[in-house]
Amino acid sequence: MTEETTTPETAGPDVPPDHLAINPRSPFFDQDKLQRGIGIRFKGTVRTNIEEYCISEGWVRVQAGKAMDRHGNPLTIKLSGPVEAWYEDLGEGAPVAKKD
């Protein structure tokens, strides 16, 4: 399996954005990109519970248990480390966006 590596600055249409969130109230929310399905690898492990990520800054936000804030939104914690993202609809060999 060969993976094409790109930086967020050289990202094309088949590379996920540098910063993306699943919360519709976030300025980084993009329904069209989320519908394609985005795979996230954080610290070498594929994760499915990511609420928001930023490749260039090297962090992800994940839900902190079942705790909710006063507005009914899940509480999240920010974890730092290497982040890689790709579109799942492209199958194996999809271009991967990661920080070099």
N, C-alpha and C positions, 0 to 999 in steps of 0.2 A: 504494500500500500504506500503510495507516495502522496504526500501532502504538500500543497503549495502554501508557502508562508508569505503573508503580506503584513505590512504595518497599516495601522488605521489611516495614515496619510495617503497611502497608495491604494486604498480600498476601491474596488470596482463594484458593479451591481450585484455580483455573486458573493460578496464578502459582507458579513453583518456590520452594523455601525459600531463605533467605538464605545458608545454609551447607550444603554437601552434599559427601560423599566417596564414592568407589567401593570403598574398602577395607572389607570386612565387619567388621573389628576396630575401626573408627573409631566414636566415639559419634555422628558425623554421617552415618552410613550409613543409607539408607532404600530398601529394595528396591522397594517399590511405586512410589515417585517415579522411581527410575531406570528401571524397566520402561516407563514412559511415554515415555522418551526426552527428554533435556534438551539443548537447543542452548545453546552458550556463545559469546559474542562477547567477546574480550579485546583491548583497545586497538583496537577497530574491525575486527578480523579474526575470522571464525568459526573456532573451534579444535575439534578432535576428540580431542586428546590430554590433556585435563585430568583429573587424578587427584582433585582437590579444589578447591573454590572458596569464597570468602566475598565476597558483594556489598557488605555494609556496610563491611568493612575494606579492600576494593579489592585483592584478591590471588587468585592461582591457584597451584596446585602442579602441576608437570609432571614427567614422568620424565626423569632425567638420563642419557640414553644407555641403555646396556645394563647399567650398574653395579647391583649388588645389595648389600644389607646382609648382615650375618652370619646373619639369619633367612630369607634368600631373598626379601625384599621389594625392589621396585625403589627405588633412591635417587631422591628428588625434590628439586626446587629450587622456591623460592617466588619468584614474579614479581609485582611490584606494578603496578597500573594499573586503569583502569575496567573493570568486569565487568558484563555483561548476560546474563540467562538467560531461557529460555522453554521451554515444553513443545512438542516437535516434533510430537506427535500432534494438536495443534490446527491445524496447517497455517499458511498465511500469515495475518497479522493477529492472531496469538496475543498475548496480553498479555505484555509484557516487564518483568521485574523488574530494576531498576537503581537505583543510588544517585543521588539528585538533587543 
